[in-house]
Amino acid sequence: MSISLDKDQGLLIAGGEQIGLECPHCNVYANMSPQAVPDVTTLLGNKPGQVGLVFQCDSCKSPVFLRFTAREYSDSTVELGPNFVELERPKERFSFSYLPKETELLFREALACYSGNSFNAFASMCRRSALAAFDALGEGGKLRAFDEVMVARDIAGLQDDMFDPIRKVLFEAESEADLPLISRAQAGILLELMKDMFYQCFVRRGKLTRAIKVRRFFVEESSNDYQSTA
């Protein structure tokens, strides 16, 4: 996608394409319409390395702020890089009610780091969340969690270069100093693996246990009603 700012025409996106992303306000994946762009004459005079633009979510009409890298300046236009940084990210959702309290607290903070684009802080909090989860699972908990993550890795077909840093974060780092630096892409994969690990270890069990209790309750109630009318 080629994006530029022209002194006379304003924002230009090649091919008439639109920017689409998950809105941080309504959590709907929607097209983003330009709402406010900087003065191009001022940009051409100052030549900043990064440029901020305001878009409007077509779903909820809220403003969404994006930051672009200024790739090239000419006499009348500013060419922007195709990638951008979302200054506000949608809040990640999870069934926290089934997590142990300490694990829930730490994982909530981990998700806050991820939403703030602090990906290595996110990895650090994932490590703490995982350690709390292993303790809550009891003896053999770490091995059980490792097995769940390896199954998820096989399902997703993750290659070693993407998965190895995640494995080190969750299962091998003995201290903060041992944590590898992770990229944005690796952070996204770590997030999904954490969600899946917690779902398999806690949420699935909690939901299943609750569902069975409800079934038993109605069976017992039906049995009591039958006996009282017999």
C-alpha positions in Angstrom: 0.0 0.0 0.0 1.5 3.3 -1.1 0.5 6.3 1.1 1.5 9.9 0.6 0.6 13.4 1.7 0.3 16.0 -1.1 0.4 19.7 -0.6 -2.6 20.3 -2.8 -4.6 17.0 -2.6 -4.0 15.9 1.0 -3.9 12.2 1.9 -3.4 9.9 -1.1 -3.6 6.1 -0.9 -2.8 4.3 -4.1 -5.5 2.3 -5.8 -8.2 3.9 -3.6 -7.5 1.3 -0.9 -8.7 1.9 2.7 -6.9 1.2 6.0 -8.7 -1.4 8.0 -8.0 -2.5 11.5 -9.6 -3.6 14.8 -10.9 -0.4 16.4 -9.6 0.2 19.9 -12.9 1.6 21.0 -15.6 -0.8 19.6 -13.4 -3.8 18.9 -14.9 -4.2 15.5 -12.6 -4.7 12.4 -13.6 -1.8 10.2 -12.3 0.6 7.6 -10.7 3.8 8.8 -11.6 7.1 7.1 -9.2 10.1 7.2 -10.3 12.6 9.8 -7.3 15.0 10.3 -4.0 15.2 8.5 -1.1 17.5 9.3 -0.3 20.5 7.2 1.9 19.3 4.4 3.7 22.7 4.0 4.8 22.5 7.6 6.0 18.9 7.2 8.0 19.8 4.1 9.6 22.6 6.1 10.4 20.6 9.2 10.9 17.1 7.6 10.1 15.1 10.8 11.0 11.4 10.8 7.5 10.4 11.9 4.0 11.7 11.0 0.8 11.4 13.0 -2.6 11.1 11.3 -6.1 10.8 12.8 -8.7 8.5 11.2 -12.3 7.8 12.0 -13.7 4.3 12.6 -16.4 3.7 10.1 -18.2 1.5 12.7 -18.4 3.7 15.9 -17.1 7.0 14.5 -14.4 7.3 17.2 -11.0 8.9 16.3 -8.1 6.5 15.9 -4.5 7.8 16.0 -1.9 6.2 13.8 1.8 7.1 13.4 3.7 6.6 10.2 7.3 6.8 9.2 8.2 9.5 6.7 10.0 7.6 4.0 10.8 10.4 1.5 10.3 14.2 1.0 9.9 15.8 -2.4 9.0 19.4 -3.4 5.3 18.9 -2.8 4.7 15.5 -1.3 5.6 13.4 1.7 5.8 9.6 1.1 4.9 7.6 4.1 5.9 4.0 4.9 3.2 1.4 4.5 3.4 0.2 8.1 2.1 2.2 11.0 1.9 2.2 14.8 -1.5 2.1 16.5 -1.2 4.5 19.4 -4.2 2.9 21.0 -4.8 -0.9 20.7 -7.9 -2.9 21.4 -8.0 -4.4 24.9 -7.4 -8.2 24.8 -10.3 -10.3 26.2 -10.0 -13.4 28.3 -12.2 -15.5 30.6 -10.4 -14.3 33.8 -13.0 -15.7 36.1 -11.5 -19.2 35.8 -7.9 -18.2 36.5 -6.3 -18.5 40.0 -6.2 -15.0 41.6 -2.5 -14.4 41.3 -2.3 -15.7 37.8 -5.3 -13.5 36.8 -3.6 -10.4 38.3 -0.3 -11.0 36.6 -1.9 -11.8 33.2 -4.1 -8.7 33.3 -0.9 -6.7 33.7 0.7 -8.6 30.9 -2.2 -7.8 28.6 -1.9 -4.1 29.5 1.7 -4.2 28.5 0.8 -5.8 25.2 -1.9 -3.2 24.5 0.6 -0.5 25.2 3.1 -1.9 22.6 5.6 -2.7 25.4 6.3 -6.2 24.1 9.4 -7.1 26.1 7.6 -5.9 29.3 4.7 -8.2 28.1 7.1 -11.1 27.8 8.4 -10.5 31.3 4.9 -10.4 32.7 4.0 -13.6 30.7 6.9 -15.3 32.5 5.6 -14.3 35.9 2.0 -15.3 34.9 3.2 -18.7 33.8 5.2 -19.3 37.0 2.1 -18.4 39.0 0.0 -20.8 36.9 2.5 -23.7 37.3 2.3 -23.3 41.1 -1.5 -23.2 41.0 -1.5 -26.4 38.9 0.5 -28.2 41.5 2.9 -31.1 41.0 3.5 -31.7 37.3 1.8 -28.4 36.4 4.8 -27.1 34.4 5.1 -30.3 32.4 1.3 -30.3 31.7 1.5 -26.7 30.5 4.5 -27.5 28.4 2.6 -30.3 26.7 -0.3 -28.0 25.9 2.0 -25.4 24.4 3.8 -28.0 22.3 0.4 -29.2 20.9 -0.5 -25.6 20.1 2.8 -25.2 18.4 2.3 -28.2 16.2 -1.3 -27.1 15.3 -0.1 -23.7 14.3 3.0 -25.0 12.5 5.4 -22.6 14.2 9.0 -22.6 13.0 11.9 -22.7 15.5 13.0 -19.1 14.8 9.6 -17.9 16.0 8.9 -20.4 18.7 12.3 -20.8 20.5 12.3 -17.3 22.2 8.7 -18.0 23.4 9.8 -21.4 24.8 12.6 -19.7 26.7 10.3 -17.0 28.1 7.7 -19.6 29.4 9.8 -22.6 30.4 13.6 -22.0 30.4 14.4 -18.5 31.8 15.6 -18.7 35.4 15.6 -14.9 35.9 14.7 -11.7 34.1 18.3 -11.5 32.8 17.7 -14.8 30.9 14.7 -13.5 28.9 15.3 -13.0 25.2 14.2 -9.9 23.4 11.1 -10.5 21.3 9.7 -8.8 18.3 6.1 -7.6 17.8 5.3 -10.7 15.7 6.7 -13.0 18.4 4.8 -11.1 21.1 1.6 -11.8 19.1 2.3 -15.5 19.0 3.2 -15.5 22.7 -0.1 -13.9 23.5 -2.1 -16.6 21.6 -0.1 -19.4 23.1 -0.6 -18.0 26.6 -4.4 -17.7 26.0 -4.5 -21.3 24.7 -2.4 -22.6 27.6 -4.6 -21.0 30.2 -7.7 -22.1 28.4 -6.6 -25.7 28.4 -5.3 -25.7 31.9 -7.9 -23.6 33.7 -10.8 -22.3 31.6 -11.8 -25.6 29.9 -11.7 -27.4 33.2 -13.8 -24.7 35.0 -16.4 -24.5 32.2 -16.7 -28.3 32.1 -17.0 -28.7 35.8 -19.6 -26.0 36.0 -21.6 -27.5 33.1 -21.6 -31.0 34.7 -22.8 -29.5 38.1 -25.7 -27.8 36.3 -26.6 -31.0 34.5 -26.5 -33.0 37.8 -28.6 -30.4 39.5 -31.4 -30.6 36.9 -31.2 -34.5 36.9 -31.6 -34.5 40.7 -34.4 -32.0 40.6 -36.2 -34.0 38.0 -35.7 -37.2 40.0 -37.1 -35.6 43.2 -40.1 -34.2 41.3 -40.8 -37.7 39.9 -40.5 -39.3 43.4 -42.9 -36.8 44.9 -45.6 -37.4 42.3 -45.2 -41.2 42.4 
